[in-house]
Amino acid sequence: MDNEPLLSREASFTPVSAGGDEIVEVPVYSSRDDLNEEDSNRTTGELFDNVPKSKRQLGLTSVVFLIFNGTFGTGIYAIPSVILRTSGSVGVALIMWIIGALIAAAGTSVYLELGTGLPRSGGEKNYLEFIYRRPKFLTTCTFAVYVFITRSAAANSVVFGEYVVHALGQTPGNNIRLVALLCLTFCFLSHAISQNFGLRLQNTLGFFKLFVLSAIAISGFFCLLGVPGFTVREGYEKPTNFQWEKMWEGSGTGLNGFVTALYSVIWSFIGYQGANYVLSEVKDPIRTMKRGAPLAMLFVTLVYIFVNIAYFAAVSKNDILESRRTVVYVLFFVLYPPQD
């Protein structure tokens, strides 16, 4: 019975004349409760996909952290130095993040409209197949090629491997790729073996990631305000990135630099479509998406802005440019130097 379509359990259909020779079928419900349940299913979007309620395990918190985790990879630790280099100045770099947030908001609204209109798992594949129906399977095959060529978690896992190797004090080499492979394998097995375990792990890591990023942002703000215990280490030149003249120093890298910086920022916000791939597992998908997606992207935008301010408050411009993918390591080294 669980696999039987919802409509077949709730209503029978009776032919009714719609005028002229046209005949349409309308559902006839056996009770008011059946009608109310049917209206509820249509409103929530659960009727669109034939999935038992017991399989819908993702609530608002899970959807928020699904988008949050998908957006926050290793980019927030690696990209700021690239954006600063291509934009030329601290002020322009911060403006790039704000513009990127506005573009991400537009993208979120598009995927929100598509997801609530077709509330089932699959993401872009469903939307493209619905829009471009002929030739048959052309969209499906094209999208499959696109996914295999461009979608990969390898880059993030390699950067994660770099951080782990640095944290362990090891010499970078093939050990980075080994850590990356172990990371991807663990993520795959944790979701393949137990959905509940994978879901709890995702939410736990989301909370932990939010805590770490909040700690970075707060540390930077305290450093900017001169709070005791959060000043730069002795012998390190105090950053002047927020002095008005210094803030715009180096601007004008040209159109190429502007576009490169903006593209890097936009790429950092990619992930707002994460929940669209698993809508068949979301409870009350329409309502949950309308709340969860904007809330998640609001968190993402605030954290991106505050963490970048923290970097500029505690680390000099030259050190950020030279740090490449380890700017967060420099920040902690400056604010919390190792004890002799």
Disulfide bonds with the S-S distance in Angstrom:
none
